[in-house]
Amino acid sequence: MAVEALPSNALRRPRRSRPTGHSAASNGVVYVVAAVVIVLMLAPVAYIVIGGFRTNSQITDSPAGFPAPWVAKNYVDVLTGGLFWRLVGNSLIVGLLTTLGVVVLGLMASFAIARYEYRLRGAMYALFAAGLMFPVTVAITPLYIVVKNLGLTNTLAGVILPQIAFGLPTTIIILVPFLRAIPVEIQEAAEIDGASRLGFFWRMVVPLSLPGVVTVGILAFIGSWNGYLLPLFILNNPSTFTLPLGVQQFSSQYSVDTARVLAFTSLSMLPALIFFSIFQRRIVGGLTGAVKG
Amino acid sequence: MTVREQLPTGRSSGPRSTTGGGVTSPLPVARRRSTGSWRSRLEIAVLTGPALAVFLLFVIFPVLAAAYYGFYRWAGYGVPTQFVGLQNYVTIVQDPTFLAALGHNTVIVVLSLVLQGPIAVLLALLLNRKMRGQTLIRVLIFIPYVISEVVVGTGWSLILQTSGALNSALQAVGLGALKVDWLANPDVAIWTLMGIITWKYVGFAVILFLAGLQGIPEELTEAASIDGATFWQIQRRITLPLLGPTLRIWAFLSVIGALQLFDLVYIIWGQYVASTAGTSTMATYLVVNGRNAGSYGYGNAVAVVLFVISLIVALVYQRFVLRRDTEGALTGKGR
């Protein structure tokens, strides 16, 4: 492209405005639609966040109004109380260990399925793929009994292990084609250099599949962070509650204190939002299937 | 072996990996070592063992156990002894509450497709153009999908209370006549639920479709526009047909998700209100009448019914709709 010849302001956005002849008016329509949609999408979220800055009497007087004056007390109360941080801690432990488990176990199994020839390979892939058909909802009651028999009710492990298991199908379905796409030539080169197949796995596959792994890990983490049904069954002791359970308990316990519930709720969505905005490129990229490293 | 066909066929359905470059690898990837060598077997066992163990114990076994417990009346303690045959299933099929829940699920499935599909396609087409703030807009649309159902549900139930923000806002702008009890009124509640579902999940559809749109070569639309096609002609004749595989995958995920809807309904309507407000689903019925009622055998039977319905829908869909997409538009599933 002969970009050099263009004036400097065109230089900055040569890829943005493609010369397909969109008129300024039609672009205007797009922006208006986009603006309306975004307002609709964000209004409820904004209501929760802003509502947290009001007092209960403000909310009763005018449920849809703005804070007048803005009060930070609700947020300060939530942030200085121990409950919120305990819930965040539990959710973090569950989320991180779930992600770790899903990634490690999923990567290992995917590697075997993708790059070894053995008789049960097809059956194994089909078995994991069939797991997509079993959401937690269907298996929840016997799953609870399994966890109970292992003595893991009211422990975080009782949530983590099933979450790993239910995260494996998606992980393997995403990673297997990814690992198959690594050229045989690289493997041959590694073998010529004396690497075993497991050595090849550690030195080559893990780094090369990192983009796919990141996508899978993010999906697992967000799924775990937002998970409700499984913790609801497994965790009955409030000290083990994860954030979703805590939010629900808090909102029923303080149902008269609407402002505090709003502050609590908006703080509890913050971590997921931060996490998402850091990694959004990966998520979108992972869904495209064209993960760019 | 027929299962073999389900394996992704190497490069064709796999993600366009950056590592692939121009090198084409022969299809069956690994044949370096002879299959039977003990070392190779040991490696396979080490690699797949942990995943298989966890998966069998926490996914496959519970699902099979559900089928077994479904034949018993059982309170969840000890070994189930009171075999009741198909009695649980007879009760389910005759329970008007369950049939109502099934009806709600059907409505939710249909309305999810009808509402979210067109909205999402339209938005994706509009947002697919190169524009300022593209990334920001995409992120913002995706936000409701990322927030947990519990948070979303708590927030919405506060907004939608009779004396909540929505009714108060309607009053303020002079539309007081439109004030309704959004949550408890059985004529309105299912639409309230659909509104919330659309709000929460449409962003996922948009992102999926945008991803699909990126796979359509620009040359096609460029050639068409040189030939004088208008923007909407291009979308209708070129983009939409090529987006077909993505649309069909999305519809599949949406249907399965709608059949198994639980969190939102349970959070917003709770275990008692959902059925009177007309928003109960099979999954909330399962939890309320199984675990909460202490009838674990019965709950398992409901789970089996829910699973069989999902399975039939999935198989029919794959047989008649997805079969066309031999290439598989997406390798990643939504959740």
Interface residues (C-beta under 8 A of the other chain):
Chain A: R13 R15 R16 S17 R18 T20 G21 H22 S26 N27 V30 Y31 V33 A34 V37 I38 L40 M41 L42 P44 V45 Y47 I48 G51 T60 S62 P63 A64 G65 G101 L105 G106 M108 A109 F111 A112 I113 A114 R115 Y116 E117 Y118 R119 R121 G122 A123 M124 Y125 A126 L127 F128 A129 G131 L132 M133 F134 P135 T137 V138 A139 I140 T141 P142 L143 Y144 I145 V146 L161 P162 I164 A165 F166 L168 T170 I172 I173 I174 V176 P177 F178 R180 A181 I182 P183 V184 E185 I186 Q187 E188 E191 R197 L198 L208 P211 G212 T215 L219 I222 G223 W225 N226 G227 Y228 L229 F233 L243 P244 L245 V247 Q248 S251 T258 V261 L262 T265 S268 M269 A272 L273 F276 S277 Q280 I283 V284 G286 L287 T288 G289 A290 V291 K292 G293
Chain B: M1 V3 R4 Q6 L7 P8 G10 R11 S13 G14 P15 R16 S17 T18 T19 G20 G21 V23 S25 P26 P28 V29 A30 R31 R32 R33 T35 S40 R41 E43 I44 V46 L47 T48 P50 A51 L52 V54 F55 L57 F58 V59 I60 F61 P62 V63 A65 A66 Y69 G76 L123 L126 L127 R129 K130 M131 R132 Q134 T135 I137 R138 V139 L140 I141 F142 I143 P144 V146 I147 S148 E149 V150 V151 V152 T154 G155 W156 L158 I159 Q161 S163 G164 A165 L166 N167 S168 A169 A172 W199 G203 I207 L208 L210 A211 Q214 G215 E218 T221 E222 S225 F231 I256 Q260 F262 D263 Y266 I267 A283 L286 V287 G290 R291 Y296 G299 N300 A303 V304 L306 F307 S310 L311 A314 L330 T331 G332 K333 G334 R335
